[in-house]
Amino acid sequence: MQKAIALYSKPACVQCVQTKRLLDRHGLEYTEIDITQDATAYEYVTKTLGYSAAPVVVTEDNHWYGLRVDLINALAVK
């Protein structure tokens, strides 16, 4: 059973697009949240998680920012 994945992204973000493509390639379901349109999500990413760059991926067990092929590949084998 796949765990929940949230992808916090923004428009015109190359790493965001690549992260989505990799998640899609692995058939991983995720919820995408545009942090430029959702002030609560922006606060969560910047204040709670402490990130200042996108994309931010949040799973039940982990969170990270940027294009992390290794971590996405690890999600695909779980």
Secondary structure as UniProt FT lines:
FT   STRAND          5..9
FT   TURN            11..12
FT   HELIX           14..25
FT   TURN            26..27
FT   STRAND          31..34
FT   TURN            35..37
FT   HELIX           39..43
FT   HELIX           44..48
FT   STRAND          56..59
FT   STRAND          63..65
FT   HELIX           69..77
//
